[in-house]
Amino acid sequence: MEDFGGISLAEYITNDAFGVQGKFTNRLAIFLQIAIQICSTLETIYHSGIIHKDIKPQNIIINPTTKEIKLIDFSISSLLPKENQEIKNPNILEGTLAYMSPEQTGRMNRGIDYRTDFYSLGVTFYELLTGQLPFQSKEPMELVHCHIARQPMPPIALNPAIPPVLNDIVLKLMAKTAEARYQTAFGIKHDLEKCLKEYSDRGTIQLFELGSRDISECFVIPEKLYGRESEVSSLLAAFGRVACPQENRPAADLEVSSPNSREPHKIPRTATTEIMLVAGFSGIGKTAAINEVHKPIVQQRGYFIKGKFDQFRRDIPLGAWVQALQSFMRQLLTESAARVQQWQAQILSALGDNAQVIIDVIPELELLIGKQPVVPELEPNPARNRFNLLFKKFLRVFATKNHPLVIFLDDLQWADSGSLKLMQLLVGESEGQHLLLIGAYRDNEVSEVHPLMLTLSEIRKLGDYSRATFNI
């Protein structure tokens, strides 16, 4: 925290001291000296078990005279060796979105470890070498999609004076998966030191093999899914049909096998509501496969919400539905003020004077639309019918082509009868909806007369909507 006469690297690179106005070759040596010091600092904090999670020029302090480097702002740093990022609105993600690694967005189905800093370091190097960020957008979700799915333009394409090996180092740091990046700060530093030595001795940097000293001190199992290609492909195809039903369906009707049946069912091209079921033993990887749909959801500006039924809380009706929508309401509240007002208007238009019926089940909705008038009490059956009708209208607000909705319900074998009935009703409501229901259950804990299987049997009788089950 001492004042050592430093300024931020963001400020420094705009000064003549970095040689921005002059030839690139004049500042290449300065860049390499700075980069090596940054890697030395990262190596030190990793040995202390710290993940910084917000590497960027604004958090790197440099003394313009001595070129001494210090790293600041550990406000969101972690002492955990690994952590998982929940899906949040991009406006409230921890870190700086322009420099954020794909896994740190929470939409990569991967945990966060120290290698998230390497991606941010790559973006920082990219900016120092080219004078611009690899992805430039004022739309937060667009930036998230760029980090996840788009390859940056190579730095050498923007600045041909960049040595090819330095271009390769930056692109390796910015790999989409942590396994494809450098694995140690020492490995990065070694390659940069080799670049600096060659440049100092010869004035040029020859190509060499990257990562020759990049040997990790710890054993890290890759988080890639293996042997799930067909299952993930089925899920992604289902989301594609829901998001863009006309563009993603063939000329003829599709056919899929329904649960416990060898006879395929036709899927009309006009259906925009689908249900996919994933069956398998506990802990075998059902959720990991389902989470792969995060990536295309970002591209389509869609929403992914999830709820989990509890074995010991079956007395709570609609438990997983409520859990999913409560978190969804909190997510909507973090959007811009103009967007929140749009949601308020659309929800009130759909629910009218009966919005209190949904608020009674999802209290967080009141934070979004405000106090609502009391609704008259009805007998149990009419009250249930009223709730089901309003719930369908409520979901229709969010499940549109502009933002398709994916609802993941886990542990369906413990679902209450009301939740199963609601699922059946929603599958039968396809007009104007872009909704994908994904359910996971343990097939070893259900029999042919289990309420879940009976509900699925009723859904199959509809004969008009996509439904498929695959085992994991």
Disulfide bonds with the S-S distance in Angstrom:
none
